[in-house]
Amino acid sequence: MEHQTDRKPNFPPRVLFFPLPAQGHINAMLHLAELLAMADIDVTFLNTDHVQGQLQQRTHIQAKYAAYPGFLFRTIPDGLPKDEPRSGEQSILRVLNSMLKTTKPILKDMLLSGGVLGSDRSPYVTCIMADGIFGSLANEIGDELNIPVIHFRTISACCFWIYFAIPDIIKAGELPIRGDEDMDRIITRVPGMEAILRCRDLPSFAQIRDVEDPQLHRIVEVTRQSARAHALILNTFEDLEGPILNHIRTQCPKTYTIGPLHALLKHKLTKRLSTTRSSKSIFEEDRSCIAWLDSQPLKSVIYISFGSLTVMTRDTLMEFWHGLVNSNKRFLWVMREDMVAGEDGEIPPELVAATKERGCLVGWAPQEEVLAHPSVGGFLTHSGWNSTLESIVAEVPMICWPNAIDQTINSRYVGEVWKVGMDMKGHKCDREIVAKMVNDLMVEKREEFQRCTAEMARLAKLSVDEGGSSYCNLDQLIEDLRSVQQ
Ligand code: UDX
């Protein structure tokens, strides 16, 4: 087989996707991979062995991609011992660090040995679509092998922009944070966010007490690498984050906004096929909750999910549980096996009884379908970016209990800018507060939120419909991917 570097120009394009092996990242990147496959762009989706092992158990996912002739899954080791845990936030950081140390030579070898990442119809990778978190590594490989690199950031544009501005914030003396009493201080040095950004809203990596924090510097460096990439992709839409996107484009002029990707994919699938099921879960979904929702009154259920990575203490779990029960609302709650730190304990009988009466607990739900269900009237979320977009599209107002990464700034925008929910951050996680907020969301302020959620959902839909900004940007991206191979 010829080397990648000797490639001939007349093969069709092949895009190599390289995601961080976490559900939120894989979801968004698989959505785009499928959209490209539908446009006859061949795709190689590079998973870690661990994730690929999980995906292989989801036969409907395997069958779906097998239907696209140019779609390949390939694997790469994450560098950790086989039995090392890979779930939860701390573990994903360990996986990331290990991959940053070990994958570059392996990936470079795979790219150099022609057909490993391709097929007969398109043997060579013509563009690397790297998770932005691997941006530095991908740019180095791209430079060395002369392959264009596009960065895909799965976080919100607001979070990306704050990372970009960190050096200016530090220079102005607005970081570090001096203590808990400093959390409401306004950070003024992020263009476009002068009045709304408090210390507590900064992404978790930026909530530093020491300006030499190595993790923060790594995030800043990797973010700035996006300005060197061929292009940047963000899973957002112009009507949602337009003012911030204008600022981002001063640094990364070729920024494609193609979100909400799950809605864009659904729109394209509806036009093409009879099925629109777009699940990309690497975990097994418990679909019994859909039947449970079917038997509940309209907009009566609050859905609770803290995403794929959040880990909470048992005390926090109990405060949420009591609060939900005390609110007297019906609830559907995703309780992942690895969601609570520490030992299992006895569940108070009153919680067990109330849950039996008006609750439903599952280990993993078909979330997009749940949010679109007519019985769901609210979402208590950790404000992960995918969950936020899914809720916006489904017109479901949110209570935000952010935990880490971009969630802290996403929740600020939900509560303060888009007004499609309430930010619980800054409050203690206390059963009375939970009960009150659930009641406000589902009853007292329901109409107030309804106006904003309806308008934002309308704009999201417009962006993915034919002629909308995300729809057109995807077409341009496809053109771009076809032209870079020549
Ligand atoms: C993380 C970050 O929080 C997020 O902000 C970043 O952009 C990507 O990485 P995660 O914490 O898992 O992701 O949250 P989120 O972005 O909301 O992604 C979770 C995904 O899992 C969503 O697409 C959601 O639909 C799906 N999910 C969640 C299910 O399908 N079923 C569930 O039961 C729970």
Boltz pocket constraint, residues with backbone or C-beta under 6 A from the ligand:
constraints:
  - pocket:
      binder: B
      contacts: [[A, 22], [A, 23], [A, 24], [A, 25], [A, 27], [A, 154], [A, 155], [A, 156], [A, 281], [A, 305], [A, 306], [A, 307], [A, 308], [A, 309], [A, 310], [A, 334], [A, 363], [A, 364], [A, 365], [A, 366], [A, 367], [A, 368], [A, 383], [A, 384], [A, 385], [A, 386], [A, 387], [A, 388], [A, 390], [A, 404], [A, 405], [A, 406], [A, 407]]
      max_distance: 6.0
